[in-house]
Amino acid sequence: MTKAPRAGQVKTRLVPPLTPDEAAQLNRCFLRDTASAISSGAGQIARGIAVYTPVGAEADYIDILPRDFELLAQRGDGFDERLFNAAKDLFRIGFASACLINSDSPTVPAENYAQAARLLAPAGDRVVLGPSDDGGYYLIGLKQNHRRLFEEIEWSTERVLEQTIERANELKLALELLPTGYDVDDRTSLRRLCDELLNHNAKSTTQVAPHTSEYLGSLQVQREL
């Protein structure tokens, strides 16, 4: 799920310390790293699709997405409608399962996406959730499209994951949880991202989010956080 990475329209809560152009470029890096992780983690058994908005922004994704990715326009007004319609469109064109993934969590490792695909492969209806530590989720995986999973959710709050689990329980769906990730959408989470990727004692022992890491290093944004 992605919004075209245009200055002044994405990552606005990161301005400042970033400029609008820098925030848009950072968003492009997030998209590159996330798409790359999806392809390397689940590319053998899944196909990547960028469900984008606005219509007409197709050229914005040139040189951002892997060649095997396709584009699909978002439909609907509210976030719940856009998620539901994205899943509806993916099932309609023939997918047996679908994962809706955010574009705000560039450090989610490829293995998480591979695990989601494996969990959705067997027969039987279920939901897979990738929790974010702010109370939301970076991924929801579906075998069937259930509108109820997106209803009466307090979006952009710490209750999103909890309420989605409640909806899954109402529907008596089997539920699987992936390792927790985090969104980068404000100064605090940007500082955390820099600490993870750039510090000499960085938490990560493997190369994650290489495009994001390189760009943040070029900005030396840590001095302003």
C-alpha positions in Angstrom: 0.0 0.0 0.0 1.7 3.2 -1.2 1.2 6.8 -1.8 3.2 8.4 -4.7 6.4 9.7 -3.1 5.9 13.4 -3.9 7.3 16.3 -1.9 4.9 17.8 0.5 2.5 14.8 0.2 4.4 12.0 2.0 6.1 11.8 5.3 5.0 15.3 6.3 5.4 14.5 10.0 9.1 14.2 9.3 9.2 17.9 8.2 11.2 19.1 10.1 13.9 17.9 10.6 13.7 16.9 7.0 12.7 19.2 4.1 9.7 18.2 2.0 12.1 17.0 -0.8 14.2 15.0 1.7 11.1 13.4 3.2 9.9 12.4 -0.3 13.3 10.9 -1.2 13.4 9.0 2.1 10.0 7.6 1.3 11.4 6.4 -2.1 14.1 4.6 -0.2 11.5 3.0 2.1 9.7 1.8 -1.0 12.9 0.4 -2.6 13.9 -1.4 0.6 10.4 -2.8 1.3 9.9 -4.0 -2.2 13.3 -5.6 -2.3 12.7 -7.4 1.0 9.3 -8.7 -0.3 11.0 -10.0 -3.5 13.9 -11.6 -1.8 11.8 -13.1 1.0 8.7 -14.3 -0.8 9.5 -13.9 -4.5 9.7 -17.6 -5.1 6.1 -18.2 -4.0 4.5 -14.7 -4.3 4.3 -11.7 -6.6 4.8 -8.1 -5.6 2.2 -5.5 -6.5 2.2 -1.8 -5.5 -1.3 -0.7 -4.7 -0.9 3.0 -5.3 -2.6 6.4 -5.2 -3.3 8.8 -6.8 -4.3 7.5 -10.2 -2.0 9.0 -12.8 1.1 8.6 -10.6 2.4 5.5 -12.4 5.6 7.3 -13.6 6.5 8.1 -10.0 7.4 4.4 -9.5 9.9 4.1 -12.4 13.3 3.0 -11.0 11.8 2.5 -7.5 10.1 -1.0 -7.8 11.7 -4.2 -8.9 10.9 -5.2 -12.5 8.7 -8.1 -11.4 6.4 -5.7 -9.5 3.1 -4.6 -11.0 0.9 -1.6 -10.2 -2.7 -1.6 -9.1 -4.6 1.6 -8.3 -6.2 2.1 -4.9 -10.0 2.5 -4.7 -12.2 4.0 -2.0 -12.3 7.1 0.2 -11.4 6.0 3.7 -8.4 3.8 4.7 -10.7 0.9 5.5 -12.2 1.1 2.1 -8.9 1.2 0.4 -7.6 -1.9 2.3 -10.8 -3.8 1.6 -10.9 -2.9 -2.1 -7.2 -3.7 -2.5 -7.8 -7.2 -1.2 -10.9 -7.5 -3.3 -9.1 -6.6 -6.4 -6.2 -9.0 -5.7 -8.5 -11.9 -5.1 -10.6 -11.0 -8.2 -7.5 -11.2 -10.5 -6.8 -14.7 -9.2 -4.6 -14.6 -6.1 -5.3 -17.4 -3.6 -4.1 -15.2 -0.7 -2.9 -11.6 -0.3 -0.8 -9.6 2.1 -1.4 -5.9 2.5 1.8 -4.3 3.6 2.6 -0.7 4.6 5.4 1.4 3.2 6.5 2.9 6.5 8.6 0.0 7.9 11.8 -0.4 5.9 13.6 -2.5 8.5 11.1 -5.4 8.4 13.4 -8.3 7.3 12.7 -10.4 4.2 12.2 -13.5 6.4 9.0 -11.9 7.8 7.5 -11.7 4.4 8.6 -15.2 3.6 7.0 -16.4 6.8 3.7 -14.7 6.0 3.6 -16.3 2.6 4.3 -19.8 4.1 1.6 -19.3 6.8 -1.0 -18.4 4.1 -0.1 -21.3 1.8 -2.0 -24.2 3.4 -5.7 -24.7 2.9 -8.1 -23.1 5.4 -9.2 -19.6 6.1 -6.9 -17.5 8.4 -5.4 -14.1 9.1 -1.7 -13.3 9.5 -0.7 -10.0 11.2 2.6 -8.3 11.5 2.4 -6.2 14.6 3.9 -2.8 14.9 5.0 -1.7 18.3 2.9 1.4 18.2 -0.2 -0.8 18.3 -0.9 -1.0 14.6 0.3 -3.6 12.0 2.7 -3.5 9.1 1.1 -6.4 7.4 -2.3 -8.2 7.2 -2.4 -11.4 5.3 -5.7 -12.9 4.1 -7.0 -16.1 2.5 -10.5 -14.5 2.0 -11.6 -10.9 2.0 -13.6 -10.1 5.2 -15.0 -6.6 5.3 -15.4 -6.9 9.1 -11.7 -7.0 9.6 -11.6 -3.3 8.5 -14.7 -2.1 10.2 -14.9 0.0 13.4 -11.1 0.3 13.6 -9.6 3.4 15.1 -7.0 3.9 12.4 -3.7 5.7 13.3 -4.2 4.8 17.0 -2.6 2.3 19.3 -5.8 0.2 19.2 -5.6 -0.9 15.5 -3.9 -4.3 16.2 -6.1 -5.0 19.2 -9.3 -4.2 17.4 -8.3 -6.2 14.3 -7.6 -9.2 16.5 -11.1 -8.7 18.0 -12.6 -8.7 14.5 -10.7 -11.9 13.6 -12.0 -13.6 16.8 -15.6 -12.5 15.9 -15.2 -14.2 12.6 -13.7 -17.3 14.3 -10.6 -17.0 12.0 -7.3 -18.7 12.9 -4.8 -16.0 13.6 -1.0 -16.1 13.2 1.4 -13.3 14.4 4.7 -12.4 12.8 7.6 -10.8 14.6 7.0 -7.2 15.6 8.2 -4.3 13.5 7.9 -0.5 13.7 6.7 2.4 11.6 8.8 5.4 10.8 6.4 8.3 10.7 7.6 11.0 13.2 10.8 12.4 14.7 11.0 9.8 17.5 10.8 6.9 15.1 13.2 8.5 12.7 15.7 8.8 15.5 15.2 5.1 16.3 15.8 4.3 12.6 19.0 6.3 12.6 20.2 4.6 15.8 19.5 1.2 14.2 21.1 1.8 10.9 23.8 4.3 11.4 25.3 4.1 14.9 28.6 2.2 15.4 26.8 0.1 18.0 23.7 -0.3 15.7 21.3 -2.9 16.9 21.2 -4.6 13.5 23.9 -7.2 12.8 22.9 -7.7 9.2 22.5 -5.3 6.3 18.9 -4.1 6.4 17.3 -1.3 4.5 20.4 -0.5 2.5 18.9 2.3 0.4 17.4 4.0 3.5 20.7 3.6 5.4 22.7 5.1 2.6 20.4 8.1 2.2 20.2 8.8 5.9 24.0 8.7 6.1 24.3 11.2 3.3 22.0 13.6 5.1 23.7 13.2 8.5 20.3 13.8 9.9 21.3 12.5 13.3 22.7 15.9 14.2 19.2 17.4 14.1 17.4 14.7 16.0 
